[in-house]
Amino acid sequence: MSKGFKVQTLSSKERALQVLKTDYFLKDGQYRDLVSRNRKQHFWNNLAGNDIACTREELFTPCDDRFVASLDVTTTPGGKPLYTLFNETKGFWKLRIVRSSVNDLTDFTVSVLVGNKWRYYPDAIKRHIVRDHGLEVFREWRDVVLADLDSLRQLIGAAKFDGYAYSATCCDSSKRLCQRAGLEVQRDIAFLFPG
């Protein structure tokens, strides 16, 4: 007969629900509201610009086969440093995890390669590809990118850091992608728990 404490392992859903109850920025919704406002602004900025202009060949070439410049933000809007915990690419995917020096908040961004730039807004991505190349090319690109979802799963599995990270999903398509990649999504927030 064994004595002592039994190790209790929580499922990712249980862990996410626990974080939602205890994390300062998630309890009162301020994180989700802030990200929602920022992403809406980013979305409208992307709709107005011509920032995804690329050739059809670039659209279908994964990052492993070429150099893609990455213009990651390294400071908060107030100028405080962001500490990069993980920033890797594979195939058509990029996973970046950062911790803020201001509030110790750790969040992540899943981006997809669209031509020669990393993007995360599905509606803006679709709009630009359809505008520049047509709906059939967008559908073909989407199928190729989703067929490479194992690359994103590998990035998620390779991420090592202390604690947990979360990210507000920007739309239903973003939410479904996170779920298909194996991330836990609760209340439209995706959670990444290192393995």
C-alpha positions in Angstrom: 0.0 0.0 0.0 1.5 3.3 -1.1 1.4 6.3 1.2 1.7 10.0 0.4 0.2 12.4 -2.1 -1.1 11.4 -5.4 0.1 13.6 -8.3 -2.8 15.3 -9.9 -2.5 16.1 -13.5 -4.9 18.7 -14.9 -6.1 18.6 -18.5 -5.4 21.6 -20.7 -9.1 22.6 -20.4 -8.9 22.5 -16.6 -5.7 24.5 -16.6 -7.2 27.1 -19.0 -10.3 27.5 -16.8 -8.0 27.8 -13.7 -6.0 30.6 -15.4 -9.2 32.4 -16.4 -10.2 32.5 -12.7 -6.9 33.5 -11.3 -4.9 35.6 -13.8 -5.2 39.3 -13.0 -5.5 40.4 -16.6 -8.1 37.8 -17.5 -10.3 37.9 -14.5 -11.7 41.4 -15.3 -11.3 41.1 -19.1 -8.9 44.0 -19.5 -6.4 41.9 -21.5 -9.1 40.7 -24.0 -10.5 44.2 -24.3 -7.0 45.7 -25.0 -6.1 43.0 -27.6 -9.5 43.3 -29.2 -9.1 47.1 -29.6 -5.5 46.7 -30.9 -6.4 44.0 -33.4 -9.4 45.8 -34.7 -7.2 48.8 -35.4 -4.5 46.6 -37.0 -7.2 44.9 -39.1 -8.5 48.3 -40.5 -5.0 49.5 -41.1 -4.3 46.3 -43.1 -7.5 46.7 -45.1 -6.4 50.1 -46.2 -2.8 49.2 -47.1 -1.3 47.2 -49.9 1.0 45.3 -47.6 0.6 41.8 -48.9 1.6 42.4 -52.5 3.5 39.4 -53.7 3.8 37.1 -56.7 1.9 33.8 -56.9 5.2 31.9 -56.6 6.0 33.7 -53.3 2.5 32.9 -52.0 3.2 29.2 -52.3 6.8 29.1 -51.1 7.3 28.2 -47.4 9.7 30.1 -45.2 12.0 27.0 -44.9 12.9 27.6 -48.6 13.8 31.3 -48.4 14.6 34.3 -46.2 11.6 36.2 -44.8 12.3 39.4 -42.9 10.6 39.6 -39.5 9.7 43.0 -38.1 8.8 41.9 -34.6 8.0 44.6 -32.0 10.6 44.6 -29.2 9.0 47.1 -26.9 5.6 47.9 -25.4 3.7 51.0 -26.7 5.1 52.8 -23.7 8.7 51.9 -24.7 9.3 49.1 -22.1 11.2 46.0 -23.3 9.4 42.8 -24.4 11.4 39.7 -23.7 11.3 37.1 -26.5 10.9 33.6 -25.0 10.4 31.8 -28.3 10.4 33.0 -31.9 10.6 30.2 -34.5 9.4 29.5 -38.0 8.6 26.3 -39.9 6.9 25.8 -43.2 4.2 28.5 -43.5 4.0 29.1 -39.7 5.6 31.3 -37.1 5.1 31.1 -33.3 6.3 34.0 -31.2 6.1 34.1 -27.4 7.0 37.3 -25.5 6.9 38.4 -21.8 6.3 42.0 -21.0 8.7 43.7 -18.6 5.9 45.9 -17.3 3.4 43.3 -16.0 5.1 39.9 -16.5 2.3 39.1 -18.9 3.3 36.3 -21.4 1.4 36.1 -24.7 1.9 34.5 -28.0 1.1 35.1 -31.7 0.6 32.5 -34.3 1.3 34.0 -37.8 1.1 32.5 -41.3 3.3 33.4 -44.2 1.5 35.3 -46.8 3.8 35.9 -49.7 6.7 37.8 -48.1 5.1 38.8 -44.8 3.9 37.2 -41.6 0.2 37.9 -40.9 -2.5 36.7 -38.4 -5.7 38.4 -39.5 -7.7 35.8 -41.6 -10.2 38.3 -43.0 -7.5 40.8 -44.1 -5.4 38.0 -45.5 -8.3 36.6 -47.6 -9.3 40.1 -48.8 -5.7 40.9 -50.0 -5.1 37.6 -51.7 -8.5 37.7 -53.4 -7.9 41.3 -54.5 -4.4 40.5 -55.9 -4.8 36.9 -57.2 -8.5 35.9 -57.1 -10.7 33.7 -55.0 -9.5 30.4 -56.6 -5.8 31.2 -55.7 -6.9 32.1 -52.2 -8.6 28.7 -51.8 -5.6 26.9 -53.2 -3.3 28.8 -50.8 -5.5 28.1 -47.8 -5.5 24.4 -48.6 -1.7 24.4 -48.9 -1.2 26.3 -45.6 -3.7 24.0 -43.7 -2.0 20.9 -45.1 1.2 22.2 -43.4 -0.6 22.5 -40.0 1.8 19.8 -38.6 4.6 22.5 -38.8 2.6 24.7 -36.4 2.0 21.7 -34.1 5.8 21.1 -34.0 6.5 24.7 -33.1 3.9 24.5 -30.3 5.5 21.3 -29.0 9.0 22.8 -29.2 8.1 25.9 -27.1 9.7 25.8 -23.7 9.2 28.5 -21.1 8.0 28.8 -17.5 4.3 29.2 -16.8 1.8 29.7 -19.5 1.0 32.1 -22.4 -2.3 33.2 -23.9 -3.6 35.1 -26.8 -7.0 36.5 -27.7 -8.3 35.0 -30.9 -9.2 37.7 -33.4 -12.2 35.8 -35.1 -13.9 32.5 -35.4 -11.5 31.4 -38.1 -8.5 32.1 -35.8 -10.2 30.2 -32.9 -10.8 27.1 -35.1 -7.1 27.2 -36.3 -5.9 27.3 -32.7 -8.1 24.4 -31.8 -7.0 22.4 -34.9 -3.3 23.1 -33.9 -3.9 21.6 -30.5 -4.2 24.7 -28.4 -6.9 25.0 -25.7 -9.4 27.8 -26.4 -11.8 29.1 -23.7 -13.9 32.3 -24.0 -12.1 33.1 -27.3 -8.7 33.1 -25.6 -6.1 30.5 -26.8 -3.8 29.0 -24.1 -0.3 27.6 -24.6 1.0 25.4 -21.9 4.6 24.2 -22.5 5.0 20.4 -22.4 
